[in-house]
Amino acid sequence: MQTKRTVFPSKFLPYALLAPQLAVTLVFFIWPAAQAVKSSFEREDPFGFRTTFIWFENYTRLFSEPGYVNALTKTAIFAVSVTLLSMSLSLLLAVAVNRVIRSNRAYTTMLVWPYAVAPVVVGILWWFMFNPTIGIAPYLLRAVGISWNHRVDGTQAMILVVIAASWKQISYNFLFFVAGLQSVPQSLNEAAAIDGAGPFKRFWTIVFPLLSPTTFFLLIVNINYAMFDTFGLIDATTNGGPNQATNILVYKVYADGFLGLNIGSSAAQSVVLMLIVIALTAIQFRYVERRVQY
């Protein structure tokens, strides 16, 4: 198949068209990332008057610190829980919309609204609902014999931030799953139904394999979201507590750098977090993508 080739009247025009995007990438990603790598090899006094080059000392101290190992564990629990919960619920809602009320656009619009809410606002909303003193959720839970106080219970605090982060991301996943479901040819479902396959079997043998490119894309997006884009939510709900029970890596970077004024350690943590996400994405493309059916 021949592809149409664009010919520009001037050889400088393609570079001029790419320049704005390259400038944004350079200013907002490359330059801050380079500064973080540079700062991770330095030790700076709290007032910023003196900087000392210390090679890998920030990194060696990092992995011998119990608080950082705890943050790694909490981040793994948080990222896996948010990814599984948000993707499974959004797929369930998308299947319901696609099968039952496909013409009801109002229902779809309502499900999309949470994605427009800022993470900090999401955190405040769920903080109010699960507030042990004034929240409606602890009141209802007490009626069934569950005492809720995420201020002192680390497990309940983790459950709260996982629910809030998943609720925020369900809308995004829902849109992609609905689009993917509507692109599945109905003739395949009809042929399987004629052969006697039930709805559950048709979904797992026909629909879900055809959704694998969408699922693979959302898997990468959700892991990156849980690791990078949930700082505001954690800050608004639990501040990383109680007793560092919700102190995930991205929040620890902020706490050590801006509250503790330990810039070198904070920069080293951000570099390690970036390498973890890059490694996870590479592993997914190397091993998980093989099972994707395009």
VONU-519958 format. One record per residue (C-alpha): residue in one letter; residue number from 1; x, y, z. Coordinates in nm, 4 decimals. Example, Ala and Ser with C-alpha at 12.3 -4.5 7.8 and 13.67 -1.06 7.14 Angstrom:
residues 2
{A, 1, {1.2300, -0.4500, 0.7800}}
{S, 2, {1.3670, -0.1060, 0.7140}}
This chain:
residues 294
{M, 1, {0.0000, 0.0000, 0.0000}}
{Q, 2, {0.1399, 0.3380, -0.0985}}
{T, 3, {0.1537, 0.6138, 0.1600}}
{K, 4, {0.1138, 0.9771, 0.0713}}
{R, 5, {0.4346, 1.1731, 0.1279}}
{T, 6, {0.4129, 1.5349, 0.2334}}
{V, 7, {0.6447, 1.7717, 0.0519}}
{F, 8, {0.7242, 2.1028, 0.2212}}
{P, 9, {0.8101, 2.4090, 0.0099}}
{S, 10, {1.1027, 2.4918, 0.2414}}
{K, 11, {1.3376, 2.2531, 0.4226}}
{F, 12, {1.3206, 2.4724, 0.7333}}
{L, 13, {0.9397, 2.4539, 0.7610}}
{P, 14, {0.9276, 2.1012, 0.9229}}
{Y, 15, {1.1757, 2.2152, 1.1893}}
{A, 16, {0.9733, 2.5330, 1.2491}}
{L, 17, {0.6555, 2.3276, 1.2963}}
{L, 18, {0.8301, 2.0934, 1.5400}}
{A, 19, {1.0019, 2.3731, 1.7319}}
{P, 20, {0.7127, 2.4601, 1.9737}}
{Q, 21, {0.6682, 2.0982, 2.0829}}
{L, 22, {1.0437, 2.0471, 2.1149}}
{A, 23, {1.0683, 2.3659, 2.3222}}
{V, 24, {0.7902, 2.2496, 2.5574}}
{T, 25, {0.9558, 1.9077, 2.5955}}
{L, 26, {1.2948, 2.0662, 2.6596}}
{V, 27, {1.1697, 2.3217, 2.9146}}
{F, 28, {0.9173, 2.1090, 3.1049}}
{F, 29, {1.0774, 1.7603, 3.0889}}
{I, 30, {1.4390, 1.7424, 2.9714}}
{W, 31, {1.5703, 2.0397, 3.1682}}
{P, 32, {1.3959, 1.9505, 3.5028}}
{A, 33, {1.5019, 1.5852, 3.4638}}
{A, 34, {1.8632, 1.6909, 3.4014}}
{Q, 35, {1.8508, 1.9194, 3.7071}}
{A, 36, {1.7164, 1.6320, 3.9191}}
{V, 37, {1.9975, 1.4009, 3.8041}}
{K, 38, {2.2554, 1.6736, 3.8788}}
{S, 39, {2.1101, 1.7468, 4.2248}}
{S, 40, {2.1017, 1.3750, 4.3101}}
{F, 41, {2.4849, 1.3768, 4.3152}}
{E, 42, {2.5078, 1.6843, 4.5370}}
{R, 43, {2.4541, 1.7809, 4.8977}}
{E, 44, {2.3154, 2.1280, 4.9581}}
{D, 45, {2.2807, 2.3086, 5.2886}}
{P, 46, {1.9214, 2.4039, 5.3882}}
{F, 47, {1.9757, 2.7690, 5.2915}}
{G, 48, {2.1269, 2.6932, 4.9495}}
{F, 49, {2.4557, 2.8730, 5.0184}}
{R, 50, {2.6905, 2.5784, 4.9620}}
{T, 51, {2.6736, 2.2706, 4.7391}}
{T, 52, {2.9090, 1.9717, 4.7588}}
{F, 53, {2.9502, 1.7014, 4.4956}}
{I, 54, {2.9224, 1.3649, 4.6761}}
{W, 55, {2.8895, 1.1118, 4.3896}}
{F, 56, {2.6456, 0.8252, 4.4814}}
{E, 57, {2.6191, 0.8923, 4.8554}}
{N, 58, {2.2548, 1.0056, 4.8290}}
{Y, 59, {2.1654, 0.6780, 4.6549}}
{T, 60, {2.3507, 0.4523, 4.9019}}
{R, 61, {2.1879, 0.6278, 5.1973}}
{L, 62, {1.8504, 0.6015, 5.0299}}
{F, 63, {1.8358, 0.2231, 5.0133}}
{S, 64, {1.9627, 0.1841, 5.3708}}
{E, 65, {1.6817, 0.4074, 5.5006}}
{P, 66, {1.3849, 0.2070, 5.6437}}
{G, 67, {1.1438, 0.4878, 5.5542}}
{Y, 68, {1.2348, 0.4633, 5.1856}}
{V, 69, {1.1922, 0.0846, 5.1797}}
{N, 70, {0.8521, 0.1350, 5.3436}}
{A, 71, {0.7617, 0.3899, 5.0738}}
{L, 72, {0.8599, 0.1418, 4.8018}}
{T, 73, {0.6315, -0.1221, 4.9541}}
{K, 74, {0.3407, 0.1203, 4.9971}}
{T, 75, {0.3833, 0.2427, 4.6399}}
{A, 76, {0.3671, -0.1124, 4.5025}}
{I, 77, {0.0509, -0.1886, 4.7026}}
{F, 78, {-0.1081, 0.1425, 4.6039}}
{A, 79, {-0.0231, 0.1208, 4.2309}}
{V, 80, {-0.1391, -0.2403, 4.1905}}
{S, 81, {-0.4608, -0.1797, 4.3874}}
{V, 82, {-0.5530, 0.1390, 4.1986}}
{T, 83, {-0.4771, -0.0157, 3.8587}}
{L, 84, {-0.6775, -0.3333, 3.9227}}
{L, 85, {-0.9732, -0.1600, 4.0879}}
{S, 86, {-1.0088, 0.1271, 3.8402}}
{M, 87, {-0.9644, -0.0888, 3.5294}}
{S, 88, {-1.1985, -0.3673, 3.6430}}
{L, 89, {-1.4770, -0.1296, 3.7495}}
{S, 90, {-1.4457, 0.0836, 3.4368}}
{L, 91, {-1.4600, -0.2264, 3.2153}}
{L, 92, {-1.7706, -0.3435, 3.4016}}
{L, 93, {-1.9395, -0.0041, 3.3542}}
{A, 94, {-1.8360, 0.0116, 2.9892}}
{V, 95, {-1.9837, -0.3325, 2.9204}}
{A, 96, {-2.3075, -0.2273, 3.0925}}
{V, 97, {-2.3309, 0.0896, 2.8856}}
{N, 98, {-2.2471, -0.0915, 2.5637}}
{R, 99, {-2.5014, -0.3699, 2.6186}}
{V, 100, {-2.7955, -0.2120, 2.7957}}
{I, 101, {-2.8179, 0.1607, 2.7512}}
{R, 102, {-2.6033, 0.2399, 2.4527}}
{S, 103, {-2.8315, 0.5292, 2.3518}}
{N, 104, {-2.8307, 0.6901, 2.6946}}
{R, 105, {-2.5593, 0.9541, 2.6475}}
{A, 106, {-2.6522, 1.1288, 2.9725}}
{Y, 107, {-2.5365, 0.8249, 3.1706}}
{T, 108, {-2.2056, 0.8203, 2.9819}}
{T, 109, {-2.1558, 1.1941, 3.0393}}
{M, 110, {-2.2135, 1.1575, 3.4137}}
{L, 111, {-1.9520, 0.8824, 3.4324}}
{V, 112, {-1.6972, 1.1051, 3.2592}}
{W, 113, {-1.7342, 1.4019, 3.4946}}
{P, 114, {-1.5020, 1.2782, 3.7729}}
{Y, 115, {-1.2066, 1.2927, 3.5325}}
{A, 116, {-1.2441, 1.6713, 3.5136}}
{V, 117, {-1.2053, 1.7071, 3.8912}}
{A, 118, {-0.8586, 1.8013, 4.0166}}
{P, 119, {-0.6820, 1.5383, 4.2327}}
{V, 120, {-0.6733, 1.7749, 4.5328}}
{V, 121, {-1.0492, 1.8307, 4.5112}}
{V, 122, {-1.1035, 1.4540, 4.4833}}
{G, 123, {-0.8974, 1.4062, 4.7975}}
{I, 124, {-1.0980, 1.6678, 4.9880}}
{L, 125, {-1.4297, 1.5162, 4.8761}}
{W, 126, {-1.3348, 1.1674, 4.9965}}
{W, 127, {-1.1779, 1.3127, 5.3126}}
{F, 128, {-1.5157, 1.4656, 5.4012}}
{M, 129, {-1.7082, 1.1471, 5.3213}}
{F, 130, {-1.4758, 0.9294, 5.5322}}
{N, 131, {-1.4081, 1.1811, 5.8076}}
{P, 132, {-1.4449, 0.9875, 6.1369}}
{T, 133, {-1.6280, 1.2806, 6.3001}}
{I, 134, {-1.8556, 1.4294, 6.0334}}
{G, 135, {-1.8399, 1.1823, 5.7416}}
{I, 136, {-2.1376, 0.9818, 5.6207}}
{A, 137, {-1.9330, 0.6689, 5.5424}}
{P, 138, {-1.8074, 0.6059, 5.9011}}
{Y, 139, {-2.1667, 0.6573, 6.0247}}
{L, 140, {-2.2975, 0.3891, 5.7854}}
{L, 141, {-2.0057, 0.1566, 5.8615}}
{R, 142, {-2.0733, 0.1821, 6.2357}}
{A, 143, {-2.4271, 0.0574, 6.1670}}
{V, 144, {-2.2787, -0.2714, 6.0369}}
{G, 145, {-2.0240, -0.2986, 6.3184}}
{I, 146, {-1.7168, -0.1499, 6.1456}}
{S, 147, {-1.5276, 0.1215, 6.3329}}
{W, 148, {-1.3668, 0.3539, 6.0760}}
{N, 149, {-1.0872, 0.5941, 6.1659}}
{H, 150, {-0.8255, 0.6297, 5.8950}}
{R, 151, {-0.6379, 0.8829, 6.1098}}
{V, 152, {-0.5044, 0.6057, 6.3338}}
{D, 153, {-0.5507, 0.2919, 6.1210}}
{G, 154, {-0.2961, 0.2572, 5.8412}}
{T, 155, {-0.4907, -0.0103, 5.6531}}
{Q, 156, {-0.8043, 0.2038, 5.6466}}
{A, 157, {-0.5993, 0.5029, 5.5307}}
{M, 158, {-0.4589, 0.2980, 5.2402}}
{I, 159, {-0.8113, 0.1785, 5.1507}}
{L, 160, {-0.9315, 0.5395, 5.1487}}
{V, 161, {-0.6598, 0.6673, 4.9118}}
{V, 162, {-0.6981, 0.3630, 4.6837}}
{I, 163, {-1.0748, 0.4207, 4.6540}}
{A, 164, {-1.0315, 0.7943, 4.5927}}
{A, 165, {-0.7559, 0.7472, 4.3317}}
{S, 166, {-0.9514, 0.4712, 4.1554}}
{W, 167, {-1.2694, 0.6825, 4.1456}}
{K, 168, {-1.0745, 0.9620, 3.9774}}
{Q, 169, {-0.9315, 0.7298, 3.7099}}
{I, 170, {-1.2418, 0.5216, 3.6329}}
{S, 171, {-1.3790, 0.7890, 3.3971}}
{Y, 172, {-1.0642, 0.7928, 3.1846}}
{N, 173, {-1.0564, 0.4125, 3.1551}}
{F, 174, {-1.4316, 0.4024, 3.0911}}
{L, 175, {-1.4052, 0.6235, 2.7804}}
{F, 176, {-1.1404, 0.4044, 2.6193}}
{F, 177, {-1.3205, 0.0797, 2.7053}}
{V, 178, {-1.6492, 0.2086, 2.5607}}
{A, 179, {-1.4718, 0.3122, 2.2397}}
{G, 180, {-1.3034, -0.0284, 2.2227}}
{L, 181, {-1.6273, -0.2180, 2.2811}}
{Q, 182, {-1.8113, -0.0239, 2.0120}}
{S, 183, {-1.5379, -0.1150, 1.7607}}
{V, 184, {-1.5893, -0.4914, 1.8123}}
{P, 185, {-1.7794, -0.6295, 1.5088}}
{Q, 186, {-2.1289, -0.7410, 1.6108}}
{S, 187, {-2.1164, -1.0136, 1.3467}}
{L, 188, {-1.8633, -1.2051, 1.5599}}
{N, 189, {-2.0914, -1.1958, 1.8646}}
{E, 190, {-2.3914, -1.2964, 1.6563}}
{A, 191, {-2.2041, -1.5905, 1.4995}}
{A, 192, {-2.0908, -1.7110, 1.8442}}
{A, 193, {-2.4465, -1.6756, 1.9783}}
{I, 194, {-2.5784, -1.8871, 1.6901}}
{D, 195, {-2.3172, -2.1512, 1.7822}}
{G, 196, {-2.4581, -2.1591, 2.1361}}
{A, 197, {-2.2005, -1.9481, 2.3235}}
{G, 198, {-2.3474, -1.7601, 2.6214}}
{P, 199, {-2.2816, -1.3901, 2.7004}}
{F, 200, {-2.0006, -1.4669, 2.9484}}
{K, 201, {-1.8190, -1.7017, 2.7088}}
{R, 202, {-1.8630, -1.4600, 2.4174}}
{F, 203, {-1.7074, -1.1822, 2.6250}}
{W, 204, {-1.3976, -1.3767, 2.7356}}
{T, 205, {-1.3339, -1.5539, 2.4044}}
{I, 206, {-1.4231, -1.2798, 2.1545}}
{V, 207, {-1.4654, -0.9341, 2.3067}}
{F, 208, {-1.1892, -0.9290, 2.5696}}
{P, 209, {-0.9107, -1.0503, 2.3322}}
{L, 210, {-1.0118, -0.7793, 2.0851}}
{L, 211, {-0.9889, -0.5254, 2.3691}}
{S, 212, {-0.6295, -0.6236, 2.4480}}
{P, 213, {-0.4672, -0.3199, 2.2738}}
{T, 214, {-0.6915, -0.0862, 2.4779}}
{T, 215, {-0.6274, -0.2827, 2.7981}}
{F, 216, {-0.2503, -0.2771, 2.7383}}
{F, 217, {-0.2514, 0.0990, 2.6801}}
{L, 218, {-0.4616, 0.1617, 2.9920}}
{L, 219, {-0.2367, -0.0645, 3.2005}}
{I, 220, {0.0633, 0.1587, 3.1275}}
{V, 221, {-0.1353, 0.4794, 3.1764}}
{N, 222, {-0.2834, 0.3654, 3.5097}}
{I, 223, {0.0510, 0.2601, 3.6577}}
{N, 224, {0.2028, 0.5949, 3.5602}}
{Y, 225, {-0.1008, 0.7740, 3.7059}}
{A, 226, {-0.0752, 0.5895, 4.0392}}
{M, 227, {0.2955, 0.6616, 4.0701}}
{F, 228, {0.3112, 1.0240, 3.9507}}
{D, 229, {-0.0299, 1.1926, 3.9460}}
{T, 230, {-0.1640, 1.1125, 4.2930}}
{F, 231, {0.0487, 1.3499, 4.5003}}
{G, 232, {-0.2329, 1.6053, 4.5460}}
{L, 233, {-0.4802, 1.3364, 4.6471}}
{I, 234, {-0.2466, 1.1916, 4.9126}}
{D, 235, {-0.1683, 1.5396, 5.0438}}
{A, 236, {-0.5375, 1.6301, 5.0772}}
{T, 237, {-0.6538, 1.3064, 5.2413}}
{T, 238, {-0.3837, 1.1601, 5.4672}}
{N, 239, {-0.0587, 1.3626, 5.4299}}
{G, 240, {0.1190, 1.0282, 5.3946}}
{G, 241, {0.0022, 0.9069, 5.7373}}
{P, 242, {-0.0771, 0.7651, 5.9772}}
{N, 243, {0.2757, 0.6526, 6.0628}}
{Q, 244, {0.3756, 0.6680, 5.6904}}
{A, 245, {0.1086, 0.4114, 5.5983}}
{T, 246, {0.0251, 0.6044, 5.2780}}
{N, 247, {0.3637, 0.7664, 5.2207}}
{I, 248, {0.4141, 0.6603, 4.8593}}
{L, 249, {0.7279, 0.7545, 4.6642}}
{V, 250, {0.5957, 1.0648, 4.4914}}
{Y, 251, {0.4762, 1.2094, 4.8222}}
{K, 252, {0.8041, 1.1241, 4.9962}}
{V, 253, {0.9918, 1.3149, 4.7246}}
{Y, 254, {0.7856, 1.6227, 4.8126}}
{A, 255, {0.8101, 1.5735, 5.1894}}
{D, 256, {1.1881, 1.5268, 5.1929}}
{G, 257, {1.2602, 1.7998, 4.9375}}
{F, 258, {1.0184, 2.0799, 5.0261}}
{L, 259, {0.9365, 2.0111, 5.3899}}
{G, 260, {1.2644, 1.8524, 5.5021}}
{L, 261, {1.4823, 2.0699, 5.2700}}
{N, 262, {1.6916, 1.7638, 5.1812}}
{I, 263, {1.7229, 1.8448, 4.8107}}
{G, 264, {1.9895, 1.5853, 4.7279}}
{S, 265, {1.7970, 1.2924, 4.8735}}
{S, 266, {1.4724, 1.4162, 4.7188}}
{A, 267, {1.6387, 1.4421, 4.3757}}
{A, 268, {1.7830, 1.0906, 4.4111}}
{Q, 269, {1.4350, 0.9587, 4.4978}}
{S, 270, {1.2818, 1.1273, 4.1932}}
{V, 271, {1.5499, 0.9757, 3.9666}}
{V, 272, {1.4887, 0.6282, 4.1126}}
{L, 273, {1.1114, 0.6727, 4.0700}}
{M, 274, {1.1612, 0.7737, 3.7059}}
{L, 275, {1.3842, 0.4687, 3.6445}}
{I, 276, {1.1255, 0.2378, 3.8076}}
{V, 277, {0.8483, 0.3655, 3.5804}}
{I, 278, {1.0714, 0.3405, 3.2716}}
{A, 279, {1.1673, -0.0179, 3.3663}}
{L, 280, {0.8041, -0.1191, 3.4277}}
{T, 281, {0.6975, 0.0287, 3.0938}}
{A, 282, {0.9817, -0.1492, 2.9118}}
{I, 283, {0.8919, -0.4809, 3.0771}}
{Q, 284, {0.5283, -0.4370, 2.9777}}
{F, 285, {0.6228, -0.3668, 2.6157}}
{R, 286, {0.8697, -0.6591, 2.6160}}
{Y, 287, {0.6512, -0.9299, 2.7718}}
{V, 288, {0.2873, -0.8184, 2.8028}}
{E, 289, {0.2583, -0.6776, 2.4490}}
{R, 290, {0.3240, -1.0269, 2.3071}}
{R, 291, {-0.0211, -1.1314, 2.4299}}
{V, 292, {-0.1920, -0.8306, 2.2713}}
{Q, 293, {-0.3944, -0.9067, 1.9571}}
{Y, 294, {-0.4015, -0.6141, 1.7166}}
